[in-house]
C-alpha cells in the first residue's frame, strides 16, 4: 500500500507547514492589534515568508496566500497610520 504511506508522509509535512503559517499569522495579527508597530512589522514579514514557503511547497493555493498577505498588510498599514 504505497499510496497510503506516501499520503501519510505528505500529510505530516503539510500539517507542519500549515501550523507554522497559522502561528506566524496569529502572532502578527496579535501584535498589530496591540499597536506594537516595530514588532508587528517583523512578525508580518515572517508571516509573509511562511505563506510564500507554503505556496512553494504546494500546501496552499497561491491566491489564498496572496489574500492573506494582503489582509495582513492592510491591518498593519491601518495600525501604523492611526498611530502616526
C-alpha positions in Angstrom: 0.0 0.0 0.0 2.5 2.7 -1.1 -0.2 5.3 -1.7 -1.2 5.3 1.9 2.4 5.5 3.1 3.3 8.4 0.9 0.0 10.1 1.7 0.7 9.9 5.4 4.2 11.4 5.0 2.8 14.2 2.8 0.0 14.9 5.3 2.6 15.2 8.1 4.7 17.7 6.1 1.6 19.7 5.1 0.3 19.9 8.7 3.7 21.1 9.8 3.8 23.9 7.2 0.2 24.9 7.9 1.0 25.1 11.6 3.9 27.4 11.0 1.7 29.6 8.8 -1.0 29.8 11.4 1.4 30.5 14.2 3.2 33.3 12.3 -0.1 34.9 11.1 -1.8 34.9 14.5 1.3 36.3 16.2 1.4 39.1 13.6 -2.3 39.9 13.9 -2.0 40.0 17.7 0.9 42.4 17.6 -0.9 44.6 15.1 -4.0 44.7 17.3 -1.9 45.7 20.2 -0.4 48.5 18.1 3.2 47.4 18.6 4.4 48.5 15.2 8.0 47.6 15.3 7.4 44.1 16.4 4.4 43.8 14.2 6.4 44.7 11.1 8.9 42.0 11.8 6.1 39.5 12.5 4.3 40.4 9.3 7.5 39.8 7.3 7.8 36.4 9.0 4.2 35.6 8.2 4.6 36.6 4.6 7.7 34.4 4.3 5.9 31.5 5.8 3.0 31.9 3.4 5.4 32.1 0.4 7.1 28.9 1.6 3.8 27.1 1.9 2.9 28.1 -1.6 6.2 26.9 -2.9 5.7 23.6 -1.1 2.2 23.3 -2.7 0.4 23.3 0.6 -1.8 26.3 0.0 -3.1 27.9 -3.2 -1.2 31.0 -4.4 -4.4 33.1 -4.4 -5.1 32.2 -0.8 -1.6 33.2 0.2 -2.0 36.5 -1.7 -5.3 37.2 0.0 -3.9 36.5 3.5 -0.8 38.6 2.8 -3.0 41.5 1.6 -5.2 41.4 4.6 -2.2 41.3 7.0 -0.6 44.3 5.2 -3.8 46.2 5.3 -4.2 45.7 9.0 -0.6 46.7 9.6 -0.9 49.8 7.4 -4.1 50.9 9.2 -2.4 50.4 12.6 0.6 52.4 11.7 -1.4 55.2 10.0 -3.7 55.6 13.1 -0.6 55.7 15.3 1.2 58.4 13.3 
